Amino acid sequence: MAALQDLEDWIADSNTALNISLVSPTPSGLQLISTFNPSFTYPIFGEDEKIFGYKDLKINLRYRANDMRPHVQTSYSSKFTPIGETEPMDVMGMLKEDAQLPDIAFGKAADFESNSQKLGDDWQPPGEFHASFEGTDGTYEIWRGTLADPAIKQLNNRVQLLVPLLIEGGSFIGQTPDSTSSETEMPDADRWTLFLLYRKQPSSPDPKKSSFVFVGYSTVYRFFYFQPPPTPPGSPKPNHEWELPQGDMDLAQLPCRTRLSQFLILPPFQGSGHGARLYKSIFEHYHKHAQTHEFTVENPNEAFDELRDACDLKFLRTVPEFAALRLNPDVKVGKTGLIPQLIRGGEDLEAIRAKTKIAPRQFARVLEMHIMSQLPDSVRPRIDPDENVPSKTAADRHLERLWQLLVKQRLYRHNRDILAQIEPSERIQKLGETLLGVELEYARLLAAHGASSASAATAKRKLDDDAESTSSKRTRVDE
């Protein structure tokens, strides 16, 4: 037991041992801007997230705050002496192999510091200026560029490690599974667009100049969007001839489905509205982008889902056709037979969705939130079940049932294959249980971001503060 205890003394928690910091050059040396620990290190150090072989182990990963040039170094008070096959883990070797950091990250600390001192105040982010907004602590700018730009590609190679460190299930983009290079391998680099968020502040040596601090970024990919031919097909025009285009074809001019792939706000800058503003700016850009027919998000986690839901709900309520949608109280629903159109004006839903470019399932969910916010107080789902509410009338109960049927229709379509394998009685029970979860989720979001459509114009929404962590690769399976 004593020997086992001795071995445990040499084990460090990799999430605690790894420290990430942003530093900025000043005339007196590098100034620490912020520091934080990763949420996950299993992509580098294994599922247990433990490092064996050192006492007082510290892994310091420093990023130069503007161009995000990295430097990593380790320190420890003692290193385990190998006994047979039991030997210390090769920390630097694992970082070189699995962290996908560029080679420059493993240079001498003195070189990193001296090079930082030489970096002038004339530096500006790569790509082109996209947008700006004012925060409580200064001006923030969003810059945009594709991975076909060498400067954008270099920055992506430097920051991509932060994705798996801060996003559960996060992965690198543009690399084959067997690749050992930190360089992105992208024949379709021009389809990847990076949106880079920076805080712009006066330079400490010269307040008349500006310095930049990296806050976060998002990656977006454009897929070809297949447009089904009209039914029935249109008549050919007389004397209509068509030829293949000559020379290189600009794929950027083809219709596309735009997918937000990664979304990251660094921990020191979360909770201040930056994530919502970045998402809003990206969405608005592609909503105006003529070639984009649909905007979607790749496997968001719950925190990003909330941010996205709140932003999409706020946007859709500015669309007159969407804001006018209501349950149709005149609808009569029998115990059997087909369910009629539950929403007044529902025949235009697909046209509204296509106009807003929001993906079908996301549009349906946000529509459900919007409709739920219109329910009478007596039947609108709430977070607190003990809250005093007015008595239910027959009309209130009817609207409640219509809304529940609206949600259950989507839930059934989404889980059709699973539900088809169980008995009808159990199927009804499962739908009811899932509906309760949806009601609680929507009630929580509406409570945080504006309780009802009636108060939507004046209620101050907390769009920006709560749901800013990161997107992840976990899909929703039941809602």
Secondary structure, 3 states (H helix, E strand, C coil): CHHHHHHHCCEEEHHHHEEEEEEEEECCEEEEEEEECCCCCHHHHCCCCEEECEECCEEEEEEECCCCCEEEEEECCEECCCECCECCCCHHHHHHHHCCCCHHHHCCHHHHHHHHHHCCCCCCCCCEEEEEEEECCEEEEEEEEECCCHHHHHHHHHHCCHHHHHCCCCCCCCCCCCCCCCCCCCCCHHHEEEEEEEEEEECCCCCCCEEEEEEEEEEEEEEECCCCCCCCCCCCCCCCCCCCCCCCCCHHHCCEEEEEEEEEECHHHCCCCHHHHHHHHHHHHHHHCCCEEEEEECCCCHHHHHHHHHHHHHHHCCCHHHHCCEECCCCCCCCCCCCCCCEECHHHHHHHHHHHCECHHHHHHHHHHHHHHCCCCCCCCCCCCCCCCCCCCHHHHHHHHHHHHHHHHHHHHHCHHHHCCCCHHHHHHHHHHHHHHHHHHHHHHHHHHCCCHHHCCCCCCCCCCCCCCECCCCCCCCC
